[in-house]
Amino acid sequence: MTFILNNLWLILFVVWGLPLSMYRSKFRKIVYQTNSWIINIKPVFLKEIKALIGNIYPENHSYLKFRNFYRFYLALYFVLFLLYLYFK
């Protein structure tokens, strides 16, 4: 129990961060319009950032829905980080 309490922030970041790679992969596949796994290791970020901040495919409803979900997920990740900084 002491180990869990001492490492609570680490545990929270790991648990919340595990699905991040899956969500990012799905988002990148939508943005770059590919099903190839290679998109996960390519260092192309500009279009991905534009897609996250802006609206590059306004007619694609799956993109819009997943972009909003991904924004929410990243915002909660950011809040978790701010809470860590505040309580540390």
C-alpha positions as CSV (number, residue, x, y, z in Angstrom):
1,M,0.0,0.0,0.0
2,T,2.9,2.4,0.8
3,F,4.4,1.7,-2.6
4,I,1.1,2.7,-4.3
5,L,0.8,5.9,-2.3
6,N,4.4,6.8,-2.9
7,N,4.2,6.2,-6.7
8,L,0.6,7.4,-7.2
9,W,1.5,10.0,-9.9
10,L,3.6,7.5,-11.8
11,I,0.8,4.9,-11.8
12,L,-1.8,7.5,-12.9
13,F,0.4,8.7,-15.8
14,V,1.1,5.2,-16.9
15,V,-2.5,4.1,-16.7
16,W,-3.8,7.2,-18.5
17,G,-0.9,7.1,-21.0
18,L,-1.3,3.5,-22.1
19,P,-4.1,4.1,-24.7
20,L,-2.3,7.2,-26.0
21,S,-0.3,5.3,-28.6
22,M,-3.5,3.6,-29.9
23,Y,-5.4,6.9,-30.1
24,R,-2.5,8.7,-31.7
25,S,-2.2,5.9,-34.3
26,K,-5.9,6.0,-35.1
27,F,-5.8,9.8,-35.4
28,R,-2.7,9.8,-37.7
29,K,-4.3,7.2,-39.9
30,I,-7.4,9.4,-40.3
31,V,-5.3,12.6,-40.9
32,Y,-2.9,11.1,-43.4
33,Q,-5.6,8.8,-44.9
34,T,-3.7,5.6,-44.7
35,N,-4.0,2.2,-43.0
36,S,-0.3,1.5,-43.1
37,W,1.4,1.0,-39.7
38,I,4.4,2.9,-41.0
39,I,2.6,6.2,-40.3
40,N,3.2,5.5,-36.6
41,I,7.0,5.8,-36.9
42,K,7.2,8.6,-39.5
43,P,8.3,11.9,-38.1
44,V,5.6,14.0,-39.9
45,F,3.8,16.3,-37.4
46,L,2.7,19.5,-39.2
47,K,-0.4,18.1,-40.8
48,E,-1.2,16.3,-37.6
49,I,-1.0,19.5,-35.5
50,K,-3.1,21.4,-38.0
51,A,-5.7,18.6,-37.9
52,L,-5.7,18.7,-34.1
53,I,-6.0,22.5,-33.8
54,G,-8.0,23.2,-36.9
55,N,-10.4,21.5,-39.2
56,I,-8.7,20.0,-42.3
57,Y,-11.6,17.6,-43.2
58,P,-14.8,19.4,-42.4
59,E,-17.0,16.9,-44.3
60,N,-15.4,13.8,-42.6
61,H,-17.6,13.1,-39.6
62,S,-15.4,10.3,-38.3
63,Y,-12.4,12.7,-38.3
64,L,-14.4,15.4,-36.5
65,K,-15.7,13.0,-33.8
66,F,-12.3,11.4,-33.2
67,R,-10.5,14.8,-33.3
68,N,-12.8,16.1,-30.5
69,F,-12.3,12.9,-28.5
70,Y,-8.5,13.1,-28.9
71,R,-8.6,16.8,-27.9
72,F,-10.5,15.9,-24.7
73,Y,-8.1,13.0,-24.0
74,L,-5.0,15.2,-24.4
75,A,-6.7,18.0,-22.3
76,L,-7.2,15.6,-19.4
77,Y,-3.6,14.4,-19.8
78,F,-2.5,18.1,-19.5
79,V,-4.8,18.6,-16.4
80,L,-3.2,15.5,-14.8
81,F,0.2,17.0,-15.5
82,L,-0.8,20.3,-14.0
83,L,-2.2,18.6,-10.9
84,Y,1.1,16.7,-10.5
85,L,3.0,20.0,-10.7
86,Y,0.6,21.6,-8.2
87,F,0.7,18.8,-5.6
88,K,4.3,17.8,-5.9
